[in-house]
Amino acid sequence: MKHKNFARLVSSLSLVILFAVSLSCKNKNASSVSEIEKTVEETLYRPNFHFTPKANWMNDPNGMFFLNGKYHLYFQYYPDGNVWGPMHWGHAISKDMITWEEQPISIYPDDLGLIFSGSSVVDANNTSGFGKDGIVPIVAIYTYHNMKGEKAGDLDFQTQAIAYSLDEGMTWIKYDKNPVISNPGIKDFRDPKVIWNAATSKWILTLAAADKVLFYSSNNLKDWKLESEFGKELGQHNGMWECPDLFPMKIAGTDQTKWVLLVSINPAAPNGGSGTQYFIGDFDGSQFTVDPDFKIQLAEENALWVDYGRDNYAGVTWSNIPQQDGRKLFIGWMSNWEYAREVPTENWRSAMTIPRELSLQNIENSYVLTSVPIAELSSYVSKTILKEKLVVNQKKAIISKDEVDLSRIELEMELNNLTKNTYSFLFENSQGDSLSFGLNNIEKNYFLNRQKSGRVAFSDKFANTISIAKKRSPSSNLKVKVLVDKTSIEVFYNDGETVMTEIFFPNQPFETLSISTSDDQLILENIKIKEFQFN
């Protein structure tokens, strides 16, 4: 659909809604109003290339694995409403992590509890014994949440359990001896993430426990031994730790391997509410130890974050990515617990971030976990506009809706020889909505501002602040990559060295993108705008 037609459709539908609402006030057919509102919501807010459930509530990504050319994404799902409720594991499958096919619900609650977050592994050597007739089992490890126990005031209402699949994750059989890890008396005891540690030939399970992480080991995925704990006096602790993920990575450009530990926390993210911090160190098969240089970074910043925007939470990585691929692939829930239940979509709630490739960099003697959009997205580019050089005198338009559909683009550009001024990129529409991002070189930080981005009044915490992130590099040059998909913006500064992700809800699609600066003259170089097409 061309952008002009899209805008006309939204405008026409809006007029129809106003007319229909006036009729409903006179006891006319209210059901038709609901259908029209749903159509507008789908057209204006349903993402083009970020996963959303067809209907109802979704939060954390769970149990992701790759097998036989297919990426599997499971997710926290409530099938009976658009706010959080009794958790199931929803399921979607993709060949490229961009176009997804939603599947039937995979794991349902039972007498032991609701099905909270966890992970899945391909048990290639059948260590669990669940495989039959040469079929490789997939084993899911998840948290049971017993609501009766929670309401009774018990501390041990969360336990860890497993299920297995013999049809590549389509259906699951729960282990008849669940739970496999009992609760030692910790109220928040959940979100198991399992990997195979080749050095010790054991499975390693990382578990969130209040404001720390516990490490377990196993030979068979059924019997688990507590090895150690991590987290005391390190990182951010003004909230509950959740959804940990431990994995090794080579430092880019070297043969040196370090271990990365992701830990989500809610609240206490850098710009409020939910966020994911990371630690760099070493793991000996039993204990995780923070690297001494990284500990110095923590002393300076308290915590380092995967994403400094407000809408990337509970992210974890895919398992069983082939060695010849070699990427560490990550996806997060694109929302924030401060307002996730109130966002202005009714048919469905929440989307996932774009899947990202993680890299571990050593930049100016500091460890940085970088992330960039997966390369597969480039297959959907339908149009590319190149602008080699753009001279800016305080404010200048970069591109408009007459050239591309600004609701489904990737933007890349370079800024060189920057002064101590502010450089603001601004999306705007004729309704007066605006969304801005950029660099404040006076305060030396990046910013993302959705305070006037459209519908913001549904929560007093949604647009109460402007998100900021510290600028790492002293360089006077800046590379920027931006993804916009109807209701989300993901900004990657300097090859993903700093990332900011946020959602927004405009009253109509944005129509122009411009740059504003107090510089008398600024030169933008290598501007590339790509429009995506999804059929």
N, C-alpha and C positions, 0 to 999 in steps of 0.2 A: 504493500500500500504506500503510495506516495505521501509525502509529508503534508502537502496542501490538502489532499483528500482526507487525511487523518484529522487535520485541524478542523476542517469543515464538518466532519462527522461528529467530533466532540462538541463543537459549537451547536450543531443541530440537535444533538441528543440532549444537550443542556437545556435548550429551549423547550424541547418536548417534555423534559422532566418538570420544568417550572409549570407548564400548562397542566401536566398530569397531576401534579401536587395540588394545584388550585381546584381541579375537579374532585380530587379525593377529599378535600375539605368540604365539598358539597355532597359527600357520601357517594361519590362515583367509585369506579373500579380501582381499588387500592393495589390489587395484585399486579396490575399492569405497570404501575409506578415502580414497584419492586423489581420487576423484570428489566425495565429501562435503566434503573439505577445500577443493576448488576451488569448490564451491557456497558455502561459508561465506565464502571470500575474496571472491567476486564480490558477495555480499550485504552484507558488512560493510565492504569497502574500495574496491570499484569506484566511482569518483565518479559523481554524478548529472549534473553540468553542466560538468565539465572534460574536455577531450579526453584519451583514453587509446587506445593501439592495442588491437585485439582480443586480440593475443597478442604476447609477446616484448618485446624491448628497444627503447626510444625515448630520444633526447636532443634536441639543439638543434632549434628550429623553423628551417625553411629556406624560401627561395624563395616567400614569400607574395605573392600578388597578387589583385586583384579584377577580375572581368570578367563582363559580362552577367548581373549579379545574383547572382554566386556568389563566395564567398571561398575561395581555395585556400590550403591549409596543407600544406607539405611538411615532412619532419622526418627527422633522422638515425635510421636504423632498421636493426636486425639481425634478419632474419626467422627465424634458426635457433637462437635462444637468448634467455634472459632476462637476460644480461649483455652488456656491450659486445663487439661482434665486427665483422667486415668490414662497413663502412658502405654502406648504400643510401640512396636518397631514398624514404621512404614518402610517402603522399599521402592527404589527406582534403578533402572539399568541404562547404561549409555555405552556407545562404542568410542566416544571421543570426549566425554565429560562436559559436553555443551548441549547436545540434544538428548533429552532424557525421556524414557518411557516408564511411567509410574506403574507399579505392580500391586497385586493384592497385599494386604497387611501380612507381615511375616511372622511376628511373635506377639501373642496376645497375653494379657494379664491372666493370672490364675490364683489359686488359693494362697500361694506363697507371696503374692504381691503384684504390684504394677511393674512394668518392664522399663527400667531407667536405662541410662546411657551405658555404652560399652564398646566392644570391638569384636572383630572376627579375624581368624587366621586360616590359611590353607594348610592343613596338616599333611604335607606331602609324604612324610615318612610314616604316617598312621601311628604316631606315638600314642594317640588316645585310644586306639583299638576300635574306633567307631566305623572305620572303613570296611566295606564288604565287597567281595568279588572284584577286587582291584579298583574300586571306586575311591577316589581321594575325598576324605571328609572335610567339610568346612566347619570350624568350631566357633561359635559365638559365645562371648563371655560378657555378661551383663549384670546389672544390679537389680535385685528384687527390692521393692519398696513396699513394706507392709503397712497399709494405712491404719489398720486396727491397732497395731503396735505403736505407731506414732501418736494416735489419738489417746492411747492409754498412758502416754508419757514414758514409754520404754526408750532405752538408748540403743537397743540392738535391732531396730526395725529395718535396717538395710543390710543385706547379705549379697554374696556374689554367686552367680550360677552360670551354667553352661547349657547350650543346646547344640545339636549338630545337624548338618544337612548333607544328604547324599545325592542331591540333584542341583548342585552348583548354586545353593543359596535361595532356591525358590520356596522350599518348604523346610520346616525345622522340627526336630524331635528333641524335646527337653530331657535332659539327663535325669534318670530316675532316683539319683542319690543327691540331688540338689538340696541345700546349697553346698558349693565346694569350698567356700571360705566363709566361716561364721564371723559374726561381729563381736569384737572384744569389748564392746561397751563404748563405742564412739558414735555420736549422734549422726554425723555426716560422714558416711563411709561408702564411697561409691566411684563409679565411672572407670572400670578396669580397662586398661589398654595393654595388650599383649604383643610381644615380639619374640622372635627366635634369636637367641644369642649364640652365634656359631662358635665363639671362643670357648664357651663352657658347655655347649650342646644341651642347653636348657631353654625352656620358655621363661621369659621374664614378664611379670605382671606389675604394672605401675598403677597405684590406687590413690585416690584423694581421700584424706581423712582429716576433716575439720580444716586446719590451716597448715597441713603438712602433707607429704607424700610418703607412702609405704611401698617397698619393693618386695615382691614374692618371687620364688622360683619353683619350677615344676619340670618333671620329666615327661608327664603324660597329659597335662591340661586338666587333670582331675584332682591331684593331690598337691597342695601348695604349701611351701615353707616360707615363713616371714624371714627376710634377709636383713633389712635395715630400714631406716626412715631418713627423710631429708626435709629441710625447710626452716629449721629453727634459726631465727634472727637473720634470714636471708630473703631478699625480695620484699614484695608488698604483702602485708598481712592484715590489712584493715577490711577484711572480707573473707568469704568462704572459698577455699580452693576447690577446683573442679576440673574434670576432663583433662588429666595429665597425659603426656605422650613422651616417651623416651626413645631416642634412636641415634645411631652414629652417623656422622657426616665427615667427609673430607673437607678440609679448608681449601677453598677454591685456589687453584694454581699450585697446590702442594700435594705431597703424599701423606701429610699428617692428618690423622683422624681425631676428632673430638666428639663428645656426646652432647646432644641437645635435649633439654628437658623443657617441654611446654607445660604451663600451668595456667588455666583460666581462673579468674577471681571475680567475685561479685559480692558487693560493689567494690569500689576503690580503684577502678581503671583511671588512667591519667586525665581523662576528660569527663569522668563521671560514669557510674554504673558498671557495666560489664566489659571486661577486657582480658587479653591473654598475654601473660609475661613469659619470658624465656630465660633459661640458665645455660651456660656453656661450661663443660667440665669433662671429667673422665669417669668411666664406669668399669669396675673390675669384675663384674658378674655378681657382685653382692651389694656394693655400695657406690653411690654417686657422690663425687667430690667436685666442687666448683673449682675451675681453673683459677690460679692466683691472680692472673691479669684480669680475669673477668670479675673477680671479687673486688678489685680496685674500681672497676666500672660501676659495680653495684653501690660501692661506698659513695660514689659521686652522684649517682642518679637514683638510687634506691631500688629501681626496677627498670628493666628494659622490656619493650613491648613489641609483639608481632605487628600490631596495627595501632596507630594512635588516634584513629577515628573512633566514633562511638558505636559502630555497628559491625563488629567482627568478633564473635564470641564462640567459645566451646570448640574451636577448630582443632582438628586432628588430621593425621596423615593416612593415606591408603597403604594397605599391606599387600605383599606379593607382587609388587611392581617388578617386572623382569629385569635381570641384571644388565641386559643389553640396552634397556631403556635408561636405567641409572638415575632417574629423577626421584626427588622426594616431593610428593604431591600432597597438597593440603587444601582443605576447604573448611569454611566456618559458617556459623549461623549469622545471617546478616540482620541482626536486631540487637536490642538491649533490654534487659529485664526492667529497666526503669519505666518503659512505656510500651513494651511489646504487645501487651494485651489490649491497648487502646488505639493502635494505629488505624487509620481510616480505610481499612479494607474489611469487608464483611464476609465475602464468599470464602476467602482464604486468609490466613495470617502467616506472614514471614516468607523469606526467600533465603537461599544460600549465597555466599559470596561466589565470585568467579573462582574456579579451581586455580591454584597457584603453584608454581615451582619454587621451592625453598632452596637457598644456597647459604653456605656459611662463609663469610668473608672476614679477612683481617684487614681492616681499613685504618691506616695511621695508628697501628699498634692497639687497636680496639677490635674485639669480636663483634660482628654485626650479622644477624640473621636477616637476609634479604628475601624478598618475594616478588615475583612478577607473574602476570597472567600466563596461563598455559599457551603453548604455541598452537594448539589445535584451533584456537579461536580464529586464527588467520584464514582458515578455510572458508569462513563465512563472509569474507569481505566482498562486497558487491561494487564498491566505488572507492577510489582513492584520489584525494585532492592534495597536490603538492604546492607549497608556497615557500620558495627557497629563502626569501628575505622579506621581512615586513618592518618598515620604519614606523615607529610609534612616537607620536608627540602627545603625551599625557594620556589620551584615550583613543582607542582605534578598534573598529570592528575586525574580528578575525574571520568569521564565517557566519552565514545566516541560514535560515530554513529553506531559502530558495536554492541553496547549493547542496545541502545534505539534511537528512532527518536527524536532528540533534538528540533524539530520544534513543538512538542506537548507534553510538559512535565510539571509536578510539581516536584519541588525540595525542600526538607526539610533537614535542618542540624543544628547542634549546634557547636559553638566554645567556648571553655572554657579557662580560665586563660590567657586572651589576654594581651599582653604588649602594650607599647606605640609605635606601629608600624602600617603599613598599610596592610590590608588584602584585596586582590583583586581577584574576581572571573571573569574568562575570557572565553567567548565563541569565538571560532575561526573557520575559514574555510581555505581551500587551496588557495582561491583567495586573501588572506591577509586581509579579513574583520574581525573585532573584535568588541565585545561588552563587557563592563566590569561594574561590580558593586561591592560594598563592603564597608568597614569601614576604614576610616583614623583616627586612634586613636591618632595621633599626633595633628591634628586639631580638633579632636572630632566631626567628621561629617561622615554621610553616603554619598556615591557618586554613580552616574550612568553616564557612559561615552559612548556615541554613535558616537563620532567624527570620528571613522574609521569603522563604522558599515556597509559600503557598499555604496549605493547611497545616498549621502548627499548634492550634489551640486545643487539640484533643488531649494534650498532657502538658502540665506546667514544667515538666522536665525535658521535653523534647527539644526545645529551641531556647533554653534559658541561658546558654553560654555559647561562645565561639570556641571551637576546638582548636588547640594549638599543639605543635610538636617542635621540640628543640632542633634547630639546624645543626647537623653534625660537622659538615665540611666547611672549612674557612674559604673555600674556593669562591671566586667571583662569578663562576659559571654555574648553570643549573640545567639539568635535563628533566623533563616532565613527561609522564605518560598518564593518560586519564581514560577511564572507561565510564561511559554514561549509558544507563539502561532504564529509561522511563523514570523510575523512582529511586535510583541509586547512583552514587558516584564513588569510584575507587581511584585514588590518586597515588601514583608511584613516583617518588622523587629520586633522582640519581640512581636509576636501575634498581629501584626497590629498596634502597637504603633506609628510607622512611616511607611508610604507607599510611594513608588515611582513608577510611571507608565510612560512608554515611548514607542513610536513606532520607528521602524527602517526598513530598506529595503536592506537586504544583496543581493549580487550578486548570491549567491547560499546558501543553508541551512548550518547552522553551523555544524561542524563535531566533535568538542571536547569542553569539559568544564574542565578547570583546575583552580587551586588556586595558587596565587603567594604572597609571604610575605618575609620580611627580617628577620623574626625569624629563628634561627638555627633549631628549631624544633617546629612544631605546630601539635596538635592533633585535627582532625575533628571527631566528634562523631555523632552517630545516623543519618547517611546519608540515606535518602530515596528518590529514584527517581521513579516517577510514569509516565508511558506512557499512553496516552489516545487514545482510538479508537472510531471513529465516522463513522457510516455507513449511 
